[in-house]
Amino acid sequence: MLYQAELRSRPLKRGQISGFTFVCKPSFFFVPPLTGIHAVSVSDRRNSHLPLPPSFYEAGADVVASALLGHYLLRRTDAGVCGGMIVETEAYLADDPACHAFGGETSRNRAMFGLPGRAYVYLIYGMHHCVNAVCRPRGVGEAVLIRALAPVFGLEQMQARRPVLQSRELTNGPAKLCAALQIDRELDAVNICDARSLLFIAKNASRSAALRRWGPIAATPRIGITKAAHLPLRYLLAGSECVSRKAILREPFGS
């Protein structure tokens, strides 16, 4: 079931499901090292890394953003595969003033106007990278920001790049996950639907079980923006401790 944020000023686009109201608040409590599915020790099991097809990304970013939750973002490096389960995303739409494509195509955002199922990687503050999955047909300009992962693959190499005390802190933010997975502008416009790519999103055959364990899916306003900040276009697995900011259930939406 999809849940929605408390501060929602207008209906979601393209038939998003209404559910319960959430508000966001930072999580500062201690979280022990990850166990279970989050701590699976996996080498490069290529046969199990089946990418999501290009057709998956032909829908609007607001649809794809929630559908990506529970699947895997994977990075191939010289040390092997690393990555994890997507637990938090944000949608950026063509008519959305917070979207990089809103003002038209530039050299920076060109990948957003390309084929669906490509990566859009950009630099912020001159030092951090963020990675997005491009959606909609060529020329539209929509994307889903990958905000957080639950670490699953290649924990040692990710911790070498981002030494942290707790595993949840490896990839619980868009810049953090790019640092841990060694994602930079060199990967801009790569095909994330190709298992041979250095960066791709793989189908989680156990997604339904993952959603039951770490769900429900919540929709809240996006984080760290000033334009269209009220729109509930941030999606997360509310039961995961690996999101960048928790969502707390209050009451059924519309009650």
C-alpha positions, 0 to 999 in steps of 0.5 A: 500500500502506498502512503502519502505525506501530511503536507499534501496540497494537491493530488498526485499526478497520473493516478497515484494511490492514496493511503495514510498520512506521514510526517518526516523527522530525522532519525538519531537513534542507534541502529545495529549493523545490518543483518538478513537481506541487507547483509548478504555476502555476494560475489559477482553473481552475474546470472542473478543480476537481471536488469529492469527493461527499458519499458520499465522507465517509459512511465512518468517519474512519479510512477517509476519512483515508487516502483523502483523501491525494493530493486537493486542499484548495482555498480561494477568495479575492479573489486567486484559488484557493490550496491544495494536495495533502493529504499528511497527515491524522489520524482522530478517531472517535466512540468516541475520547477524543481526538475533540472529539465524544467528550463530546457536541455543543457550540456549538464542535463542532456541525459535527461532528454535521452532514452528512458533507462539511462543514468543522469549523474550530476555534480552538486556543490562542486564536490558531490554526485547524485544519480538518477534514472531517466524516465519517459520517452526521448525529449521529455526530461523526467528522472528519478533521484536515487536517495538511499540504498540498504547496503547488500553487495560489496560492503567491504569495498563500499566501507573502504570508500566511506568509512562509517561506524554503522552499515546504514550510514554507507548509503543513506543519502544521494551523495553518500551512495554515489561516494560508496559506489564510486559513481561520478559524471563518467557514468552519466548517460550509461545504460542502466538496463544492460547487465554489462554496464558499469552501473545498472538497476537489477530486478529483485526477485524477492521484492514482494517479501522485501516490501512486506518486511520494510514497507509500507511505501510512504510518499512525502514532500521532497528534501532539500529543495525550495521550488515545489517543495510541497509536492509529495514526490519522495517515496520510501520504505517506511520500515527501513532504517537506511532511508535518509530521513524517517517518516512517522505514521500519524493517521489515515489520510483524509480522516 
